[in-house]
């Protein structure tokens, strides 16, 4: 049975731009051994990053390339369900982080992220 792991936005950016050296060894292994999934909010965050010129390519290009190259999938949980799950995540004011964590938490999936704040509050966050 294939396991599912959600990816934080920075992981998507690093994969797309070939910055694999920024990934931990455990992260690399998890990417190889799991079905890779993102919240749709990651697409919006990528677009914001492109608009403020922190990355060069548009969101849909990044997502489409990663769908083809690493089999990336978009989680299809309902928006209402995600928001309800995210309401008690008071530990952040970042709406992207809140929704990304909530989406992974709905089914108790792991979330691959280097973000220490997420690790502090979401027990399924993994990196090292």
C-alpha positions as CSV (number, residue, x, y, z in Angstrom):
1,X,0.0,0.0,0.0
2,X,1.3,3.4,-1.0
3,X,1.7,6.0,1.8
4,X,0.8,9.6,1.3
5,X,2.9,12.6,2.3
6,X,1.9,16.2,1.9
7,X,4.6,18.6,0.8
8,X,5.1,22.2,2.1
9,X,5.6,24.9,-0.5
10,X,9.3,25.3,0.0
11,X,9.8,21.6,-0.7
12,X,7.9,22.1,-4.0
13,X,10.1,25.1,-4.9
14,X,13.3,23.1,-4.1
15,X,12.2,20.1,-6.2
16,X,11.2,22.2,-9.1
17,X,14.4,24.3,-9.2
18,X,16.7,21.3,-8.6
19,X,17.8,22.3,-5.1
20,X,17.8,18.8,-3.8
21,X,20.9,19.5,-1.7
22,X,18.6,21.5,0.6
23,X,16.6,18.4,1.5
24,X,17.6,16.2,4.4
25,X,18.5,12.6,3.7
26,X,15.3,11.5,5.4
27,X,13.3,14.0,3.2
28,X,14.8,12.5,0.1
29,X,13.9,9.0,1.2
30,X,10.3,10.1,2.0
31,X,10.0,11.6,-1.4
32,X,11.1,8.3,-3.0
33,X,8.8,6.1,-0.8
34,X,5.5,7.9,-0.7
35,X,2.8,9.3,-2.9
36,X,3.4,13.1,-3.1
37,X,0.5,15.4,-2.5
38,X,-0.1,19.1,-2.0
39,X,-2.9,21.2,-0.8
40,X,-4.3,23.4,-3.5
41,X,-3.3,26.4,-1.4
42,X,0.3,25.6,-2.3
43,X,-0.5,26.6,-5.9
44,X,-1.8,30.0,-4.7
45,X,1.3,30.5,-2.5
46,X,3.6,29.7,-5.4
47,X,1.7,32.3,-7.5
48,X,2.2,34.9,-4.8
49,X,6.0,34.0,-4.7
50,X,6.2,34.5,-8.4
51,X,4.3,37.8,-8.3
52,X,6.7,39.2,-5.7
53,X,9.6,37.8,-7.7
54,X,10.9,35.3,-5.2
55,X,10.6,32.6,-7.8
56,X,10.7,33.0,-11.6
57,X,8.1,30.5,-12.9
58,X,4.3,30.6,-12.5
59,X,2.5,28.2,-10.3
60,X,0.8,26.1,-12.9
61,X,4.0,25.5,-14.8
62,X,5.7,24.4,-11.6
63,X,2.8,22.1,-10.6
64,X,2.4,20.6,-14.1
65,X,6.2,19.9,-14.4
66,X,6.1,18.1,-11.0
67,X,3.0,16.2,-11.9
68,X,4.9,14.8,-14.9
69,X,8.3,14.3,-13.2
70,X,7.5,13.1,-9.7
71,X,3.9,12.2,-9.9
72,X,2.7,15.1,-7.7
73,X,-1.0,15.1,-6.9
74,X,-3.4,17.7,-5.6
75,X,-5.4,16.7,-2.5
76,X,-9.1,17.0,-3.2
77,X,-10.5,17.3,0.4
78,X,-13.4,19.7,0.6
79,X,-12.6,23.4,1.4
80,X,-15.2,23.6,4.2
81,X,-13.7,20.5,5.9
82,X,-10.2,22.0,5.6
83,X,-11.2,25.3,7.1
84,X,-13.0,23.6,10.0
85,X,-9.8,21.6,10.6
86,X,-7.8,24.8,10.5
87,X,-9.8,26.8,12.9
88,X,-8.1,25.6,16.1
89,X,-4.6,26.0,14.6
90,X,-4.1,29.3,16.4
91,X,-0.3,29.0,16.5
92,X,0.1,30.8,13.2
93,X,-1.3,33.8,11.5
94,X,0.0,32.6,8.1
95,X,-3.1,31.4,6.2
96,X,-0.9,29.3,3.9
97,X,0.7,27.3,6.7
98,X,-2.6,27.0,8.5
99,X,-4.4,25.5,5.5
100,X,-1.4,23.3,4.5
101,X,-1.3,21.8,8.0
102,X,-5.1,21.5,8.2
103,X,-5.2,19.7,4.9
104,X,-2.6,17.1,5.9
105,X,-4.2,16.8,9.4
106,X,-7.7,15.8,8.0
107,X,-6.4,12.3,7.3
108,X,-3.4,12.4,9.7
109,X,-1.0,12.4,6.8
110,X,2.6,13.3,7.3
111,X,3.7,16.8,6.1
112,X,7.2,17.2,4.7
113,X,8.5,20.5,5.9
114,X,11.6,22.1,7.3
115,X,9.5,24.8,9.1
116,X,10.3,24.4,12.8
117,X,7.1,26.2,13.9
118,X,5.0,23.6,12.1
119,X,7.1,20.8,13.7
120,X,6.4,22.3,17.1
121,X,2.6,22.2,16.6
122,X,1.9,19.4,14.1
123,X,3.1,16.0,15.3
124,X,3.0,14.5,11.8
125,X,5.5,17.0,10.4
126,X,8.7,15.3,9.3
127,X,12.1,16.4,8.2
128,X,15.1,14.8,10.0
